[in-house]
Amino acid sequence: MRYSIRELIFEITQESDGGYVAECLTEPIVTQGDDWASMRSAVDEAVRGYFFDAPDAARGRIRLHLVKNEILDKV
């Protein structure tokens, strides 16, 4: 059976320390990075690692969806 991803969507959240956590919405893939660039590399590496036994299956689009949760306190 040949399996190929069309698109993996990762929900990205920024931690209080400034780092990022990326969690795939369709596959059990979670990774993190200290900054945006390292998080992007970590996502790419995690996807290749998840599909290590079928490298062609890892081809496709990876969408990074940044979720920002901000609270403004009005005094």
The first five atom37 places (N, CA, C, CB, O) and aatype in JSON, in Angstrom:
{
  "aatype": [12, 1, 18, 15, 9, 1, 6, 10, 9, 13, 6, 9, 16, 5, 6, 15, 3, 7, 7, 18, 19, 0, 6, 4, 10, 16, 6, 14, 9, 19, 16, 5, 7, 3, 3, 17, 0, 15, 12, 1, 15, 0, 19, 3, 6, 0, 19, 1, 7, 18, 13, 13, 3, 0, 14, 3, 0, 0, 1, 7, 1, 9, 1, 10, 8, 10, 19, 11, 2, 6, 9, 10, 3, 11, 19],
  "atom_mask": [
    [1, 1, 1, 1, 1],
    [1, 1, 1, 1, 1],
    [1, 1, 1, 1, 1],
    [1, 1, 1, 1, 1],
    [1, 1, 1, 1, 1],
    [1, 1, 1, 1, 1],
    [1, 1, 1, 1, 1],
    [1, 1, 1, 1, 1],
    [1, 1, 1, 1, 1],
    [1, 1, 1, 1, 1],
    [1, 1, 1, 1, 1],
    [1, 1, 1, 1, 1],
    [1, 1, 1, 1, 1],
    [1, 1, 1, 1, 1],
    [1, 1, 1, 1, 1],
    [1, 1, 1, 1, 1],
    [1, 1, 1, 1, 1],
    [1, 1, 1, 0, 1],
    [1, 1, 1, 0, 1],
    [1, 1, 1, 1, 1],
    [1, 1, 1, 1, 1],
    [1, 1, 1, 1, 1],
    [1, 1, 1, 1, 1],
    [1, 1, 1, 1, 1],
    [1, 1, 1, 1, 1],
    [1, 1, 1, 1, 1],
    [1, 1, 1, 1, 1],
    [1, 1, 1, 1, 1],
    [1, 1, 1, 1, 1],
    [1, 1, 1, 1, 1],
    [1, 1, 1, 1, 1],
    [1, 1, 1, 1, 1],
    [1, 1, 1, 0, 1],
    [1, 1, 1, 1, 1],
    [1, 1, 1, 1, 1],
    [1, 1, 1, 1, 1],
    [1, 1, 1, 1, 1],
    [1, 1, 1, 1, 1],
    [1, 1, 1, 1, 1],
    [1, 1, 1, 1, 1],
    [1, 1, 1, 1, 1],
    [1, 1, 1, 1, 1],
    [1, 1, 1, 1, 1],
    [1, 1, 1, 1, 1],
    [1, 1, 1, 1, 1],
    [1, 1, 1, 1, 1],
    [1, 1, 1, 1, 1],
    [1, 1, 1, 1, 1],
    [1, 1, 1, 0, 1],
    [1, 1, 1, 1, 1],
    [1, 1, 1, 1, 1],
    [1, 1, 1, 1, 1],
    [1, 1, 1, 1, 1],
    [1, 1, 1, 1, 1],
    [1, 1, 1, 1, 1],
    [1, 1, 1, 1, 1],
    [1, 1, 1, 1, 1],
    [1, 1, 1, 1, 1],
    [1, 1, 1, 1, 1],
    [1, 1, 1, 0, 1],
    [1, 1, 1, 1, 1],
    [1, 1, 1, 1, 1],
    [1, 1, 1, 1, 1],
    [1, 1, 1, 1, 1],
    [1, 1, 1, 1, 1],
    [1, 1, 1, 1, 1],
    [1, 1, 1, 1, 1],
    [1, 1, 1, 1, 1],
    [1, 1, 1, 1, 1],
    [1, 1, 1, 1, 1],
    [1, 1, 1, 1, 1],
    [1, 1, 1, 1, 1],
    [1, 1, 1, 1, 1],
    [1, 1, 1, 1, 1],
    [1, 1, 1, 1, 1]
  ],
  "atom_positions": [
    [[0.84, -1.18, 0.0], [0.0, 0.0, 0.0], [0.88, 1.25, 0.0], [-0.95, 0.0, 1.22], [1.82, 1.35, 0.79]],
    [[0.59, 2.15, -0.86], [1.36, 3.39, -0.95], [0.56, 4.51, -0.31], [1.72, 3.72, -2.43], [-0.57, 4.78, -0.71]],
    [[1.15, 5.16, 0.68], [0.48, 6.23, 1.41], [1.25, 7.52, 1.19], [0.37, 5.9, 2.93], [2.48, 7.53, 1.28]],
    [[0.56, 8.58, 0.9], [1.21, 9.87, 0.68], [0.38, 10.96, 1.35], [1.38, 10.16, -0.84], [-0.84, 11.0, 1.2]],
    [[1.04, 11.84, 2.08], [0.33, 12.94, 2.7], [0.03, 14.0, 1.66], [1.14, 13.54, 3.86], [0.81, 14.2, 0.73]],
    [[-1.06, 14.66, 1.81], [-1.34, 15.82, 0.97], [-0.98, 17.07, 1.76], [-2.84, 15.84, 0.52], [-0.35, 17.98, 1.24]],
    [[-1.39, 17.09, 3.02], [-1.09, 18.24, 3.86], [-1.17, 17.82, 5.32], [-2.07, 19.41, 3.58], [-2.13, 17.19, 5.75]],
    [[-0.15, 18.18, 6.06], [-0.16, 18.01, 7.52], [-0.31, 19.4, 8.11], [1.15, 17.27, 8.04], [0.38, 20.34, 7.71]],
    [[-1.21, 19.54, 9.06], [-1.44, 20.82, 9.7], [-0.92, 20.75, 11.13], [-2.95, 21.22, 9.68], [-1.3, 19.87, 11.91]],
    [[-0.04, 21.68, 11.46], [0.5, 21.77, 12.81], [-0.05, 23.01, 13.48], [2.04, 21.79, 12.79], [-0.02, 24.11, 12.92]],
    [[-0.54, 22.83, 14.69], [-0.97, 23.97, 15.51], [0.24, 24.39, 16.33], [-2.2, 23.59, 16.44], [0.81, 23.59, 17.07]],
    [[0.64, 25.64, 16.2], [1.82, 26.15, 16.87], [1.38, 27.09, 17.99], [2.77, 26.89, 15.87], [0.58, 28.0, 17.78]],
    [[1.9, 26.85, 19.17], [1.65, 27.76, 20.29], [2.98, 28.26, 20.84], [0.82, 27.05, 21.41], [3.97, 27.54, 20.85]],
    [[2.98, 29.5, 21.27], [4.18, 30.07, 21.86], [4.1, 29.92, 23.37], [4.34, 31.57, 21.46], [3.11, 30.28, 23.99]],
    [[5.16, 29.39, 23.93], [5.24, 29.18, 25.37], [5.62, 30.47, 26.08], [6.25, 28.07, 25.7], [6.1, 31.42, 25.45]],
    [[5.41, 30.51, 27.37], [5.71, 31.72, 28.14], [7.2, 32.07, 28.12], [5.25, 31.55, 29.58], [7.57, 33.23, 28.3]],
    [[8.07, 31.06, 27.89], [9.51, 31.32, 27.83], [9.95, 31.8, 26.45], [10.28, 30.07, 28.2], [11.14, 32.06, 26.23]],
    [[9.01, 31.92, 25.51], [9.33, 32.41, 24.17], [9.49, 31.31, 23.14], [0.0, 0.0, 0.0], [9.49, 31.6, 21.94]],
    [[9.63, 30.07, 23.57], [9.77, 28.95, 22.63], [8.43, 28.58, 22.01], [0.0, 0.0, 0.0], [7.39, 29.13, 22.39]],
    [[8.46, 27.66, 21.07], [7.26, 27.24, 20.36], [7.06, 25.73, 20.48], [7.33, 27.65, 18.88], [8.03, 24.97, 20.52]],
    [[5.81, 25.32, 20.53], [5.44, 23.91, 20.53], [4.54, 23.68, 19.31], [4.72, 23.48, 21.87], [3.6, 24.44, 19.07]],
    [[4.85, 22.63, 18.55], [4.09, 22.31, 17.34], [3.46, 20.93, 17.51], [5.01, 22.35, 16.07], [4.15, 19.95, 17.8]],
    [[2.15, 20.87, 17.31], [1.42, 19.6, 17.42], [0.61, 19.39, 16.15], [0.49, 19.59, 18.68], [-0.21, 20.23, 15.77]],
    [[0.84, 18.24, 15.51], [0.11, 17.91, 14.28], [-1.32, 17.54, 14.65], [0.81, 16.75, 13.52], [-1.56, 16.84, 15.64]],
    [[-2.27, 18.0, 13.84], [-3.68, 17.75, 14.12], [-4.16, 16.4, 13.59], [-4.52, 18.85, 13.53], [-5.23, 15.93, 13.99]],
    [[-3.4, 15.77, 12.68], [-3.87, 14.53, 12.07], [-2.99, 13.31, 12.35], [-3.98, 14.71, 10.6], [-3.43, 12.18, 12.16]],
    [[-1.78, 13.52, 12.79], [-0.84, 12.44, 13.1], [-0.26, 12.69, 14.48], [0.29, 12.32, 12.02], [-0.22, 13.84, 14.92]],
    [[0.2, 11.65, 15.16], [0.77, 11.85, 16.51], [2.21, 12.37, 16.44], [0.74, 10.53, 17.3], [3.16, 11.67, 16.8]],
    [[2.36, 13.61, 15.98], [3.67, 14.25, 15.85], [3.66, 15.53, 16.67], [4.02, 14.54, 14.34], [2.82, 16.4, 16.46]],
    [[4.6, 15.63, 17.61], [4.74, 16.83, 18.45], [6.22, 17.16, 18.52], [4.13, 16.61, 19.88], [7.05, 16.27, 18.68]],
    [[6.54, 18.43, 18.42], [7.93, 18.85, 18.53], [7.98, 20.29, 19.04], [8.66, 18.73, 17.16], [6.94, 20.9, 19.28]],
    [[9.18, 20.82, 19.22], [9.32, 22.17, 19.76], [10.59, 22.81, 19.26], [9.31, 22.14, 21.29], [11.48, 22.14, 18.74]],
    [[10.67, 24.13, 19.42], [11.86, 24.88, 19.05], [11.96, 26.14, 19.88], [0.0, 0.0, 0.0], [10.96, 26.67, 20.36]],
    [[13.18, 26.61, 20.05], [13.41, 27.8, 20.87], [12.98, 29.08, 20.17], [14.88, 27.9, 21.24], [12.6, 30.05, 20.83]],
    [[13.02, 29.08, 18.84], [12.58, 30.24, 18.07], [11.87, 29.71, 16.82], [13.79, 31.17, 17.68], [11.8, 28.5, 16.61]],
    [[11.34, 30.62, 16.0], [10.53, 30.21, 14.85], [11.35, 29.36, 13.87], [9.97, 31.44, 14.13], [10.86, 28.35, 13.38]],
    [[12.57, 29.76, 13.6], [13.41, 29.03, 12.64], [13.71, 27.62, 13.14], [14.72, 29.79, 12.39], [13.62, 26.66, 12.37]],
    [[14.08, 27.48, 14.4], [14.39, 26.14, 14.92], [13.14, 25.29, 15.03], [15.08, 26.25, 16.3], [13.2, 24.07, 14.87]],
    [[11.99, 25.91, 15.3], [10.74, 25.16, 15.34], [10.39, 24.64, 13.96], [9.6, 26.02, 15.89], [9.94, 23.5, 13.82]],
    [[10.57, 25.45, 12.92], [10.32, 25.0, 11.54], [11.2, 23.81, 11.18], [10.56, 26.15, 10.54], [10.73, 22.84, 10.6]],
    [[12.48, 23.89, 11.54], [13.4, 22.77, 11.28], [12.98, 21.54, 12.06], [14.84, 23.16, 11.64], [13.04, 20.42, 11.54]],
    [[12.56, 21.73, 13.3], [12.13, 20.61, 14.13], [10.89, 19.93, 13.56], [11.86, 21.09, 15.56], [10.77, 18.71, 13.62]],
    [[9.96, 20.71, 13.01], [8.76, 20.14, 12.39], [9.16, 19.29, 11.19], [7.77, 21.25, 11.96], [8.69, 18.16, 11.03]],
    [[10.03, 19.83, 10.34], [10.49, 19.09, 9.16], [11.17, 17.78, 9.57], [11.46, 19.96, 8.32], [10.89, 16.73, 8.99]],
    [[12.04, 17.85, 10.56], [12.75, 16.66, 11.04], [11.78, 15.66, 11.67], [13.83, 17.07, 12.07], [11.93, 14.45, 11.47]],
    [[10.8, 16.14, 12.42], [9.83, 15.25, 13.06], [8.97, 14.53, 12.02], [8.94, 16.05, 14.03], [8.67, 13.35, 12.19]],
    [[8.59, 15.23, 10.97], [7.79, 14.6, 9.92], [8.62, 13.53, 9.2], [7.27, 15.66, 8.91], [8.13, 12.43, 8.94]],
    [[9.87, 13.86, 8.86], [10.73, 12.87, 8.22], [10.96, 11.67, 9.14], [12.09, 13.49, 7.82], [11.0, 10.53, 8.68]],
    [[11.1, 11.92, 10.44], [11.27, 10.83, 11.39], [10.03, 9.96, 11.52], [0.0, 0.0, 0.0], [10.12, 8.74, 11.63]],
    [[8.88, 10.58, 11.51], [7.62, 9.85, 11.63], [7.42, 8.92, 10.43], [6.43, 10.82, 11.75], [6.93, 7.8, 10.58]],
    [[7.79, 9.38, 9.25], [7.64, 8.59, 8.04], [8.97, 7.96, 7.61], [7.09, 9.47, 6.91], [9.21, 7.78, 6.41]],
    [[9.84, 7.62, 8.59], [11.18, 7.12, 8.27], [11.18, 5.87, 7.4], [11.91, 6.83, 9.53], [12.08, 5.69, 6.59]],
    [[10.18, 5.02, 7.57], [10.14, 3.77, 6.8], [9.53, 3.94, 5.42], [9.36, 2.73, 7.56], [9.56, 3.01, 4.61]],
    [[9.0, 5.11, 5.13], [8.42, 5.4, 3.82], [8.69, 6.87, 3.48], [6.87, 5.1, 3.79], [7.78, 7.69, 3.53]],
    [[9.95, 7.2, 3.14], [10.31, 8.6, 2.91], [9.47, 9.3, 1.85], [11.74, 8.69, 2.53], [9.23, 10.51, 1.95]],
    [[9.01, 8.57, 0.85], [8.16, 9.19, -0.17], [6.82, 9.63, 0.4], [7.93, 8.22, -1.33], [6.19, 10.55, -0.12]],
    [[6.39, 8.98, 1.47], [5.11, 9.32, 2.09], [5.15, 10.69, 2.76], [4.72, 8.25, 3.11], [4.11, 11.31, 2.97]],
    [[6.35, 11.15, 3.11], [6.49, 12.44, 3.8], [6.41, 13.62, 2.84], [7.8, 12.48, 4.56], [6.48, 14.77, 3.28]],
    [[6.28, 13.36, 1.57], [6.19, 14.45, 0.6], [4.8, 15.06, 0.64], [6.53, 13.96, -0.82], [3.8, 14.35, 0.77]],
    [[4.74, 16.33, 0.53], [3.46, 17.03, 0.56], [3.64, 18.39, 1.2], [0.0, 0.0, 0.0], [4.75, 18.91, 1.28]],
    [[2.57, 18.95, 1.64], [2.58, 20.29, 2.23], [2.46, 20.18, 3.75], [1.44, 21.16, 1.65], [1.71, 19.36, 4.28]],
    [[3.21, 21.03, 4.42], [3.11, 21.15, 5.88], [2.62, 22.57, 6.17], [4.49, 20.84, 6.6], [3.28, 23.54, 5.8]],
    [[1.49, 22.67, 6.82], [0.93, 23.98, 7.17], [1.18, 24.24, 8.65], [-0.61, 24.04, 6.83], [0.86, 23.4, 9.5]],
    [[1.74, 25.4, 8.95], [2.0, 25.81, 10.33], [0.98, 26.88, 10.69], [3.46, 26.34, 10.51], [0.95, 27.97, 10.11]],
    [[0.14, 26.56, 11.66], [-0.94, 27.47, 12.08], [-0.59, 28.0, 13.46], [-2.33, 26.74, 12.1], [-0.67, 27.28, 14.45]],
    [[-0.19, 29.28, 13.53], [0.19, 29.9, 14.79], [-1.05, 30.33, 15.55], [1.13, 31.1, 14.56], [-1.87, 31.1, 15.05]],
    [[-1.18, 29.82, 16.76], [-2.29, 30.18, 17.64], [-1.74, 31.11, 18.7], [-2.98, 28.91, 18.28], [-0.83, 30.75, 19.45]],
    [[-2.3, 32.29, 18.77], [-1.83, 33.27, 19.75], [-2.94, 33.56, 20.73], [-1.36, 34.59, 19.05], [-4.03, 33.98, 20.35]],
    [[-2.67, 33.32, 21.98], [-3.63, 33.55, 23.04], [-3.12, 34.72, 23.86], [-3.83, 32.28, 23.92], [-2.16, 34.59, 24.62]],
    [[-3.76, 35.87, 23.71], [-3.3, 37.08, 24.37], [-4.41, 37.66, 25.23], [-2.82, 38.11, 23.32], [-5.56, 37.72, 24.82]],
    [[-4.05, 38.08, 26.42], [-5.01, 38.67, 27.34], [-4.59, 40.12, 27.61], [-5.09, 37.84, 28.68], [-3.45, 40.4, 27.98]],
    [[-5.53, 41.0, 27.41], [-5.29, 42.41, 27.72], [-6.07, 42.77, 28.96], [-5.67, 43.32, 26.54], [-7.3, 42.77, 28.93]],
    [[-5.39, 43.08, 30.03], [-6.06, 43.49, 31.26], [-6.27, 45.0, 31.21], [-5.23, 43.09, 32.52], [-5.33, 45.77, 31.03]],
    [[-7.49, 45.39, 31.37], [-7.8, 46.83, 31.41], [-7.92, 47.23, 32.87], [-9.12, 47.16, 30.62], [-8.69, 46.65, 33.63]],
    [[-7.17, 48.21, 33.24], [-7.16, 48.66, 34.63], [-7.95, 49.92, 34.78], [-5.75, 48.87, 35.12], [-8.06, 50.46, 35.88]]
  ]
}
